[in-house]
Amino acid sequence: MTSAREDSRTIRFGAFELDLAAGELRNKGVRVRLQEQPFRILQMLVESPGRLVSREDLQTAIWPSNSYVDFDQGLNRAINKLREALGDSADRPRFIETLARRGYRFLGTVAADATQIRSLLVLPLENLPNEPDQEYFAEGLTGALTTRLAKISALQVISRTTATAYKRSLKPLPEIARELGIEGVVEGSVLRSEGRVRISVQLVRASTDTHIWAESYERDMRNILALQAEVAHAIAKEIQVRLTPGEQAQLAHTPIVDPDAYDAYLRGLYYSDKRTPETIVQAINSFEEALARDPGLALARAGLADAFGALGWWGYVPPGKGLAKAKALALRTLQTAPNLAEAHSALAWALKYYDYDFQGAEWEFRRAIELDPNYSVPRYRLAMTLAHLGRFEEAIAEGARAVRLDPLAYTVHGAMCWVYMFARRHDEHLAHGKRAVDLHPEAPHMRWALGAGYLEAGDFEAAIAQMRLGAQLTDAPLFRALLAETCAVTGRRDEAQMILQHLQARAGEEYLTPYMFARIHTALGDRDEAFRWLNTAYQERAPWMVLLKRDPRMDSLRADPRYESLLRLMNFPS
């Protein structure tokens, strides 16, 4: 581990300077006496501003050989000394916040030397030699490298979905830097040939388009995880990022993989990102192929859990064939990979939508975020969860963090439509809906997100237009049902009845969540039939039942005692 005395940086916060070369803390230029252990704690905290530094990481780095009692007492003494040096308070912290039984977080604003880079965008690696059928491999490897870097807590890494939007972009890097608020860009190429993979990367300071460093790495396909870790470690070293002991261990853990299994996993990742009913099925097939070849490939099992969760949530399959499978797969993944953020996120999704376990889901989402602070998926899903519970300010704040990490991801903006719909903030709902459709006009669920915004804002013609487009983009019955509901709300009762009859006639051939039948009947004013379908939805564990407490489409049922009975059954936290 690099000693504080070997580091040449000076880190500034408030009136303080932390001189890592001299091992000194200064307040307005005057040296502040600080012992070795408090100094090293402060260094670890300021190098990960705003993020949890766990007690385990502090113990591993500073008290590795002490007993737990000695460590506990030593940590408490060191934190007290540190707060005394900074003029800080545990009750009203300006710099060091205690997270009970978990660790500490630095609250101040940090300014480091200009040579440092703390925010990155990994542009899509160029696919050499530009063979279209290998596009998934280059995109998947870009995503895998992004994920590796994103697990370094001292870095902010823009998510791969946003990075993909800049593929073959002619925008100058300084313009991209301004748009995303990033300091560095990683770009390069990948070539796969005869069982080997070669990655060539260069690091560029984005604001000035200045070349900093470049290197090439080559490994056998079986060692592709080691290849990714080697590239990530080299980038971290070049930009002077300090790795926690846990992060060092993660980068060191690079098991050999079956080349064909990993190839199938990357294909699954490529299809899963597209998020249409058809591509989710393709993703499932690819992940299952990967696991058939290598049952120990945890990333593929987590990807499979997430894909089944998406199928269940959007009602493409019954809950038992989607979310129940997602839960089982996520739990199995965590048995062998307990620190895999993707598995915690997939489990949280299933706990909420299949078990109606809101508290368990929130815990799992937060655990995923703790493991990978740059992973936008659990952040926007947590935002939706908080909105379902009426915790709107928390939901909006968490959603805003997801938008910062992945500003060009249509899924993030789609999630924010849910948040603002439940908060009854129509302008923000429409803004995110329009952005989502701009980013992915062929996604039917984004057409729904925008159409729902128009419906709640009272622009019925625009709402109908978007719902029709959504229904035209896919054969999935959910979107025909959403059109029927919108027709009923906007006075087109005959068309609504016609679509409803068609959906009922095909109920034995294609699945539609009972919750949507309930919404259509609610819009038509048939309360008894609506409650009959809601009870069916509850018995079936229909995922959209979690909307019940905040769904604007259910407003006309709220005064009915049967509505309160259902809320009690759902066990929403107070």
Wavefront OBJ file of the C-alpha trace (Angstrom):
o trace
v 0.000 0.000 0.000
v 1.311 3.482 -0.855
v 2.223 5.473 2.233
v 0.876 8.962 2.711
v 4.499 10.133 2.760
v 5.103 8.771 -0.760
v 2.218 10.696 -2.344
v 3.019 14.079 -3.922
v -0.476 15.557 -3.861
v -1.953 18.371 -1.833
v -5.683 18.150 -1.202
v -7.603 21.274 -0.159
v -10.943 21.572 1.632
v -12.275 24.678 3.316
v -9.363 26.493 4.973
v -7.375 23.245 5.227
v -4.607 21.688 3.138
v -3.665 18.034 3.412
v -0.079 17.756 2.152
v 0.452 14.063 1.449
v 4.142 14.428 0.606
v 4.985 16.176 3.874
v 2.413 14.269 5.907
v 0.989 17.536 7.202
v -2.410 19.080 7.780
v -2.413 22.887 7.562
v -5.118 25.387 8.491
v -4.671 28.661 6.559
v -1.050 27.709 6.089
v -0.405 26.931 9.776
v 0.505 23.338 10.590
v -2.050 21.418 12.673
v -0.619 18.672 14.875
v -2.085 15.343 13.808
v -0.866 11.836 14.603
v -0.306 9.134 11.997
v -3.572 7.241 12.372
v -5.930 10.278 12.274
v -3.896 11.593 9.308
v -4.354 8.362 7.348
v -8.066 8.241 8.163
v -8.420 11.800 6.856
v -6.548 10.868 3.700
v -8.882 7.936 3.030
v -11.937 10.122 3.647
v -10.928 13.067 1.453
v -9.960 10.716 -1.384
v -13.553 9.427 -1.471
v -15.611 12.589 -0.792
v -19.324 11.989 -0.291
v -18.895 8.206 -0.181
v -18.906 5.736 2.668
v -15.482 4.627 3.915
v -16.319 1.479 5.803
v -14.952 0.436 9.188
v -13.671 -2.720 7.496
v -11.611 -0.712 4.989
v -10.192 1.460 7.781
v -9.252 -1.593 9.819
v -7.617 -3.333 6.848
v -5.608 -0.245 5.898
v -4.620 1.107 9.314
v -5.149 -1.557 12.035
v -4.668 -4.842 10.137
v -3.146 -6.841 13.010
v -5.196 -5.538 15.949
v -8.040 -7.306 17.667
v -11.529 -5.936 17.127
v -11.588 -4.347 20.602
v -8.231 -2.621 20.060
v -9.339 -1.467 16.595
v -12.676 -0.172 17.883
v -11.068 1.837 20.666
v -8.267 3.061 18.413
v -10.690 4.163 15.696
v -12.851 6.090 18.157
v -9.797 7.863 19.594
v -8.443 8.696 16.143
v -11.806 10.076 14.914
v -12.086 12.242 18.040
v -8.552 13.584 17.510
v -9.349 14.258 13.857
v -12.542 16.136 14.672
v -10.647 18.157 17.267
v -8.017 19.125 14.682
v -10.688 20.160 12.180
v -12.884 21.966 14.705
v -15.659 19.539 13.764
v -18.564 18.062 15.720
v -20.171 14.621 15.667
v -23.598 16.152 16.311
v -23.366 18.838 13.624
v -20.598 17.680 11.287
v -19.098 19.960 8.645
v -16.480 17.496 7.460
v -16.857 13.999 8.967
v -20.227 12.287 9.212
v -20.632 9.077 11.221
v -22.743 6.354 9.606
v -23.636 4.193 12.603
v -21.946 0.774 12.633
v -20.914 1.233 8.984
v -18.175 3.850 8.804
v -17.657 7.506 7.942
v -18.262 9.935 5.090
v -16.426 13.154 4.176
v -18.878 16.026 3.656
v -16.545 18.824 2.572
v -15.806 20.026 -0.948
v -12.400 18.782 -2.086
v -10.023 20.501 -4.518
v -7.006 18.456 -5.561
v -3.956 19.233 -7.703
v -4.692 19.943 -11.354
v -2.868 16.757 -12.418
v -5.626 14.599 -10.960
v -8.673 13.244 -12.760
v -11.653 12.145 -10.707
v -14.388 11.766 -13.331
v -14.224 9.589 -16.434
v -16.109 8.639 -19.569
v -15.161 5.379 -21.297
v -16.060 5.883 -24.948
v -17.162 2.775 -26.893
v -14.100 0.804 -27.912
v -13.678 0.609 -31.666
v -14.483 -2.830 -33.036
v -11.532 -4.029 -35.109
v -11.593 -4.930 -37.898
v -15.103 -3.381 -38.020
v -17.018 -6.632 -38.459
v -20.732 -5.976 -37.740
v -21.255 -9.387 -36.135
v -18.597 -8.515 -33.528
v -20.209 -5.218 -32.489
v -21.730 -6.825 -29.391
v -18.247 -7.928 -28.263
v -16.759 -4.431 -28.444
v -19.794 -2.861 -26.748
v -19.886 -5.543 -24.079
v -16.189 -5.189 -23.325
v -16.597 -1.410 -23.104
v -19.359 -1.954 -20.571
v -17.262 -4.438 -18.605
v -14.303 -2.035 -18.447
v -16.639 0.797 -17.420
v -18.018 -1.376 -14.619
v -14.503 -2.237 -13.439
v -13.563 1.431 -13.206
v -16.924 2.372 -11.679
v -16.225 0.142 -8.691
v -13.382 2.491 -7.669
v -15.111 4.707 -5.137
v -12.783 7.707 -5.644
v -13.861 7.940 -9.292
v -17.090 9.142 -10.850
v -17.599 7.091 -14.000
v -20.359 7.864 -16.490
v -22.473 4.766 -17.180
v -22.083 2.772 -20.366
v -25.541 3.684 -21.706
v -24.606 7.347 -21.926
v -21.189 6.460 -23.345
v -22.876 4.512 -26.158
v -24.700 7.684 -27.232
v -21.306 9.150 -28.218
v -20.403 6.229 -30.450
v -18.980 7.582 -33.712
v -19.817 11.073 -32.490
v -18.022 13.941 -34.201
v -18.318 16.175 -31.152
v -14.978 17.511 -29.861
v -13.946 16.131 -26.488
v -14.099 19.543 -24.762
v -17.762 19.797 -25.783
v -18.476 16.311 -24.416
v -16.645 17.280 -21.223
v -18.905 20.319 -20.791
v -22.053 18.298 -21.474
v -21.221 15.572 -18.964
v -19.071 17.454 -16.461
v -16.179 14.998 -16.787
v -12.414 15.510 -16.623
v -11.017 12.492 -18.442
v -11.902 10.285 -21.403
v -10.745 6.747 -22.089
v -10.909 5.704 -25.738
v -9.418 2.934 -27.791
v -10.052 -0.271 -29.699
v -10.472 -3.997 -29.200
v -9.339 -6.791 -31.488
v -10.195 -10.462 -31.012
v -8.279 -13.006 -33.058
v -7.450 -16.692 -32.659
v -8.529 -16.909 -29.051
v -6.736 -13.770 -27.910
v -7.970 -10.265 -27.112
v -6.002 -7.051 -27.531
v -7.206 -3.778 -25.981
v -5.495 -0.524 -26.939
v -6.488 2.453 -24.781
v -5.485 6.048 -24.334
v -6.334 8.522 -21.608
v -7.174 12.087 -22.625
v -7.819 15.197 -20.533
v -11.230 16.046 -21.896
v -11.322 19.807 -21.328
v -8.230 20.418 -23.481
v -8.221 17.234 -25.633
v -4.690 16.615 -24.315
v -3.166 13.147 -24.561
v -1.980 11.871 -21.168
v -1.124 8.212 -21.603
v -1.610 5.237 -23.948
v -0.912 1.509 -23.755
v -1.946 -1.821 -25.272
v -2.728 -5.029 -23.410
v -3.184 -8.535 -24.756
v -4.313 -11.747 -23.091
v -5.788 -15.123 -23.894
v -9.587 -14.966 -23.959
v -9.675 -17.180 -20.860
v -7.916 -14.369 -18.971
v -10.222 -11.592 -20.149
v -11.152 -10.640 -16.574
v -7.472 -10.208 -15.753
v -7.123 -8.097 -18.895
v -9.935 -5.777 -17.783
v -8.470 -5.510 -14.278
v -5.006 -4.736 -15.681
v -6.372 -1.891 -17.816
v -8.469 -0.484 -14.952
v -5.535 -0.653 -12.527
v -3.227 1.084 -15.016
v -5.724 3.917 -15.533
v -6.210 4.327 -11.776
v -2.441 4.477 -11.260
v -1.983 7.007 -14.061
v -4.556 9.438 -12.631
v -3.286 8.913 -9.055
v -6.435 7.349 -7.646
v -6.040 5.627 -4.317
v -7.644 2.177 -4.203
v -9.159 0.921 -0.971
v -8.056 -2.522 0.221
v -11.421 -3.891 -0.897
v -10.991 -2.413 -4.371
v -7.472 -3.795 -4.623
v -8.838 -7.220 -3.711
v -11.584 -6.919 -6.339
v -9.106 -6.079 -9.076
v -6.876 -8.939 -7.963
v -9.771 -11.427 -8.194
v -9.664 -12.421 -11.863
v -10.646 -16.056 -12.336
v -10.149 -17.822 -15.638
v -13.369 -17.982 -17.685
v -14.648 -20.197 -20.458
v -14.164 -18.065 -23.616
v -17.429 -19.152 -25.242
v -19.350 -18.601 -21.992
v -17.996 -15.083 -21.614
v -18.728 -14.349 -25.246
v -22.360 -15.420 -24.700
v -22.502 -13.237 -21.566
v -21.379 -10.179 -23.553
v -24.081 -10.918 -26.147
v -26.631 -11.089 -23.338
v -25.458 -7.744 -22.007
v -25.732 -6.214 -25.479
v -29.341 -7.381 -25.951
v -30.395 -6.641 -22.374
v -29.432 -2.971 -22.688
v -31.927 -2.530 -25.549
v -34.850 -3.429 -23.232
v -37.564 -4.270 -25.794
v -39.701 -7.421 -25.292
v -37.871 -9.150 -28.124
v -34.329 -8.224 -27.067
v -34.984 -9.241 -23.447
v -35.816 -12.740 -24.697
v -32.610 -12.721 -26.784
v -30.681 -11.644 -23.687
v -32.185 -14.502 -21.659
v -31.164 -17.013 -24.340
v -27.598 -15.661 -24.365
v -27.251 -15.634 -20.568
v -28.617 -19.190 -20.380
v -26.094 -20.274 -23.017
v -23.304 -18.688 -20.959
v -24.404 -20.528 -17.815
v -24.737 -23.817 -19.661
v -21.075 -23.486 -20.604
v -19.922 -22.075 -17.252
v -22.395 -22.459 -14.347
v -20.055 -20.428 -12.120
v -20.238 -17.245 -14.208
v -21.969 -15.044 -11.626
v -22.296 -12.027 -13.910
v -24.327 -14.080 -16.388
v -26.643 -15.360 -13.630
v -27.146 -11.808 -12.332
v -27.882 -10.671 -15.896
v -30.407 -13.483 -16.253
v -32.086 -12.474 -12.990
v -32.357 -8.885 -14.171
v -33.813 -9.951 -17.536
v -36.496 -12.142 -15.945
v -37.268 -9.275 -13.575
v -37.828 -6.963 -16.555
v -40.107 -9.510 -18.228
v -42.173 -9.768 -15.056
v -42.361 -6.034 -14.340
v -43.604 -5.127 -17.811
v -46.129 -7.959 -17.672
v -44.717 -9.832 -20.644
v -45.016 -13.044 -18.576
v -46.920 -13.944 -15.365
v -45.171 -13.131 -12.064
v -44.289 -16.767 -11.393
v -42.471 -17.033 -14.732
v -40.667 -13.724 -14.423
v -40.146 -12.253 -10.985
v -40.138 -15.538 -9.084
v -37.335 -16.753 -11.358
v -35.527 -13.434 -10.931
v -35.597 -13.777 -7.146
v -34.335 -17.371 -7.186
v -31.531 -16.523 -9.621
v -30.443 -13.453 -7.658
v -30.345 -15.369 -4.380
v -28.331 -18.157 -5.975
v -25.889 -15.620 -7.431
v -25.332 -14.000 -4.034
v -24.412 -17.353 -2.504
v -21.202 -17.385 -4.546
v -20.806 -13.653 -5.285
v -22.093 -11.794 -2.188
v -20.500 -8.494 -3.254
v -21.904 -8.369 -6.779
v -23.907 -5.136 -7.035
v -25.865 -6.380 -10.065
v -27.190 -9.342 -8.065
v -28.276 -7.154 -5.133
v -30.089 -4.834 -7.550
v -31.875 -7.747 -9.245
v -32.870 -9.191 -5.864
v -34.226 -5.831 -4.699
v -36.365 -5.599 -7.840
v -37.872 -9.036 -7.191
v -38.393 -8.427 -3.470
v -40.390 -5.308 -4.213
v -42.466 -6.500 -7.137
v -42.965 -10.158 -6.193
v -42.883 -10.220 -2.376
v -44.094 -6.632 -1.839
v -41.180 -6.374 0.612
v -40.462 -2.652 0.412
v -38.006 -2.488 3.298
v -36.029 -5.480 2.061
v -35.920 -3.983 -1.419
v -34.691 -0.633 -0.142
v -31.931 -2.353 1.830
v -30.804 -4.361 -1.206
v -30.817 -1.306 -3.489
v -28.725 0.617 -0.974
v -26.332 -2.310 -0.658
v -25.890 -2.353 -4.456
v -25.163 1.387 -4.415
v -22.681 0.956 -1.566
v -20.854 -1.749 -3.532
v -20.840 0.272 -6.764
v -21.548 4.001 -6.230
v -21.382 4.651 -9.991
v -24.009 2.038 -10.904
v -27.063 4.023 -12.012
v -29.563 1.133 -12.131
v -30.104 0.631 -8.367
v -30.216 4.406 -7.937
v -33.106 5.013 -10.327
v -34.879 1.886 -9.119
v -34.505 3.065 -5.527
v -35.939 6.422 -6.623
v -39.020 4.632 -7.989
v -39.355 2.636 -4.769
v -39.207 5.743 -2.603
v -41.822 7.391 -4.825
v -44.136 4.378 -4.443
v -43.949 5.017 -0.694
v -44.585 8.746 -0.974
v -41.022 9.769 0.005
v -40.842 12.169 -2.907
v -37.969 14.454 -1.938
v -35.730 11.447 -1.293
v -36.886 9.880 -4.541
v -36.149 12.998 -6.591
v -32.717 13.392 -4.999
v -31.779 9.762 -5.708
v -33.129 10.020 -9.231
v -31.067 13.156 -9.819
v -27.928 11.210 -8.855
v -28.848 8.533 -11.408
v -29.335 11.201 -14.085
v -25.882 12.653 -13.322
v -24.297 9.226 -13.701
v -26.219 8.266 -16.835
v -27.691 11.427 -18.402
v -28.336 9.874 -21.827
v -29.989 6.647 -20.611
v -33.637 6.548 -21.643
v -34.349 4.089 -18.815
v -33.271 6.662 -16.219
v -35.550 9.315 -17.680
v -38.360 6.764 -17.932
v -37.957 5.998 -14.228
v -38.119 9.695 -13.411
v -41.470 9.836 -15.203
v -42.800 7.411 -12.580
v -41.316 9.478 -9.759
v -42.829 12.752 -10.948
v -46.152 11.140 -11.863
v -46.600 9.916 -8.280
v -45.447 13.312 -6.967
v -48.093 14.969 -9.240
v -45.449 17.244 -10.789
v -46.582 17.286 -14.407
v -44.001 19.666 -15.915
v -41.058 17.574 -14.725
v -42.856 14.380 -15.765
v -43.322 15.691 -19.300
v -39.734 16.945 -19.518
v -38.317 13.511 -18.668
v -40.871 11.781 -20.922
v -39.860 13.898 -23.905
v -36.190 13.249 -23.175
v -36.795 9.499 -22.939
v -38.603 9.427 -26.294
v -35.862 11.528 -27.913
v -33.259 9.038 -26.695
v -35.175 5.900 -27.751
v -38.215 6.629 -29.962
v -38.677 2.916 -30.739
v -39.177 1.866 -27.112
v -42.922 1.366 -26.452
v -42.599 1.921 -22.702
v -41.053 5.344 -23.308
v -44.064 6.255 -25.481
v -46.228 5.224 -22.531
v -44.125 7.336 -20.138
v -44.644 10.458 -22.260
v -48.303 9.640 -22.969
v -49.001 9.260 -19.253
v -47.470 12.687 -18.690
v -49.766 14.259 -21.261
v -52.754 12.433 -19.752
v -52.071 13.694 -16.239
v -51.482 17.219 -17.586
v -54.839 17.140 -19.403
v -53.507 17.144 -22.994
v -55.726 14.274 -24.144
v -54.950 14.390 -27.870
v -51.204 14.187 -27.264
v -51.762 11.378 -24.735
v -53.784 9.299 -27.211
v -51.198 9.876 -29.950
v -48.335 8.570 -27.781
v -50.326 5.568 -26.567
v -51.185 4.622 -30.142
v -47.519 4.786 -31.112
v -46.613 2.579 -28.153
v -49.210 -0.027 -29.152
v -47.947 0.022 -32.747
v -44.337 -0.626 -31.734
v -44.973 -4.041 -30.122
v -47.435 -6.920 -29.945
v -47.255 -6.915 -26.125
v -50.851 -6.610 -24.804
v -49.824 -4.217 -22.018
v -49.579 -1.340 -24.464
v -52.964 -2.058 -26.042
v -54.365 -2.053 -22.510
v -52.751 1.315 -21.783
v -54.329 2.670 -24.981
v -57.738 1.309 -23.884
v -57.416 2.993 -20.505
v -56.412 6.293 -22.107
v -59.364 6.080 -24.499
v -61.709 5.549 -21.531
v -60.253 8.480 -19.586
v -60.499 10.809 -22.583
v -64.111 9.949 -23.448
v -63.507 7.421 -26.241
v -65.516 4.756 -24.450
v -66.503 2.773 -27.549
v -62.879 2.292 -28.592
v -61.916 1.447 -25.015
v -64.646 -1.208 -24.809
v -63.629 -2.673 -28.159
v -59.969 -3.032 -27.097
v -61.025 -4.425 -23.703
v -63.180 -7.103 -25.349
v -60.290 -8.060 -27.610
v -57.930 -8.344 -24.632
v -60.419 -10.488 -22.708
v -60.955 -12.757 -25.714
v -57.211 -13.390 -25.964
v -56.634 -13.765 -22.206
v -55.962 -17.479 -22.606
v -53.367 -16.898 -25.318
v -51.396 -13.890 -24.083
v -50.751 -12.700 -20.565
v -51.926 -9.308 -19.316
v -51.521 -8.246 -15.709
v -54.870 -8.110 -13.834
v -53.849 -4.679 -12.561
v -54.319 -3.276 -16.072
v -57.798 -4.805 -16.364
v -58.561 -3.069 -13.054
v -57.286 0.269 -14.377
v -59.393 0.009 -17.525
v -62.540 -0.789 -15.543
v -61.755 2.066 -13.156
v -61.505 4.451 -16.104
v -64.855 3.115 -17.389
v -66.442 3.712 -13.987
v -67.086 0.052 -13.126
v -65.827 -0.106 -9.529
v -66.993 -3.624 -8.697
v -65.216 -5.093 -11.701
v -62.136 -3.004 -10.911
v -61.940 -4.385 -7.363
v -62.498 -7.921 -8.625
v -59.434 -7.549 -10.837
v -57.416 -5.871 -8.080
v -58.064 -8.794 -5.763
v -56.994 -11.157 -8.528
v -53.850 -9.066 -9.019
v -53.018 -9.276 -5.310
v -53.533 -13.048 -5.186
v -51.359 -13.438 -8.284
v -48.600 -11.187 -6.875
v -48.946 -8.883 -9.865
v -45.987 -6.447 -9.762
v -47.986 -3.334 -10.642
v -49.896 -3.696 -7.379
v -47.048 -1.724 -5.776
v -48.428 1.329 -7.635
v -51.741 1.129 -5.782
v -51.032 3.634 -3.031
v -49.878 6.466 -5.335
v -51.312 5.658 -8.777
v -53.307 8.707 -10.037
v -55.467 6.352 -12.099
v -56.823 4.884 -8.862
v -57.981 8.186 -7.365
v -61.668 7.438 -7.910
v -61.409 4.282 -5.760
v -59.742 5.801 -2.701
v -62.938 6.506 -0.751
v -64.121 2.906 -1.078
v -63.455 0.694 2.028
v -62.258 -2.074 -0.292
v -59.370 0.157 -1.350
v -58.185 0.573 2.254
v -58.443 -3.178 2.766
v -56.141 -3.791 -0.187
v -53.623 -1.239 1.076
v -53.489 -3.067 4.419
v -52.904 -6.364 2.638
v -50.052 -4.809 0.659
v -48.391 -3.825 3.964
v -47.064 -0.489 2.742
v -44.697 1.008 5.354
v -46.165 4.029 7.110
l 1 2 3 4 5 6 7 8 9 10 11 12 13 14 15 16 17 18 19 20 21 22 23 24 25 26 27 28 29 30 31 32 33 34 35 36 37 38 39 40 41 42 43 44 45 46 47 48 49 50 51 52 53 54 55 56 57 58 59 60 61 62 63 64 65 66 67 68 69 70 71 72 73 74 75 76 77 78 79 80 81 82 83 84 85 86 87 88 89 90 91 92 93 94 95 96 97 98 99 100 101 102 103 104 105 106 107 108 109 110 111 112 113 114 115 116 117 118 119 120 121 122 123 124 125 126 127 128 129 130 131 132 133 134 135 136 137 138 139 140 141 142 143 144 145 146 147 148 149 150 151 152 153 154 155 156 157 158 159 160 161 162 163 164 165 166 167 168 169 170 171 172 173 174 175 176 177 178 179 180 181 182 183 184 185 186 187 188 189 190 191 192 193 194 195 196 197 198 199 200 201 202 203 204 205 206 207 208 209 210 211 212 213 214 215 216 217 218 219 220 221 222 223 224 225 226 227 228 229 230 231 232 233 234 235 236 237 238 239 240 241 242 243 244 245 246 247 248 249 250 251 252 253 254 255 256 257 258 259 260 261 262 263 264 265 266 267 268 269 270 271 272 273 274 275 276 277 278 279 280 281 282 283 284 285 286 287 288 289 290 291 292 293 294 295 296 297 298 299 300 301 302 303 304 305 306 307 308 309 310 311 312 313 314 315 316 317 318 319 320 321 322 323 324 325 326 327 328 329 330 331 332 333 334 335 336 337 338 339 340 341 342 343 344 345 346 347 348 349 350 351 352 353 354 355 356 357 358 359 360 361 362 363 364 365 366 367 368 369 370 371 372 373 374 375 376 377 378 379 380 381 382 383 384 385 386 387 388 389 390 391 392 393 394 395 396 397 398 399 400 401 402 403 404 405 406 407 408 409 410 411 412 413 414 415 416 417 418 419 420 421 422 423 424 425 426 427 428 429 430 431 432 433 434 435 436 437 438 439 440 441 442 443 444 445 446 447 448 449 450 451 452 453 454 455 456 457 458 459 460 461 462 463 464 465 466 467 468 469 470 471 472 473 474 475 476 477 478 479 480 481 482 483 484 485 486 487 488 489 490 491 492 493 494 495 496 497 498 499 500 501 502 503 504 505 506 507 508 509 510 511 512 513 514 515 516 517 518 519 520 521 522 523 524 525 526 527 528 529 530 531 532 533 534 535 536 537 538 539 540 541 542 543 544 545 546 547 548 549 550 551 552 553 554 555 556 557 558 559 560 561 562 563 564 565 566 567 568 569 570 571 572 573 574
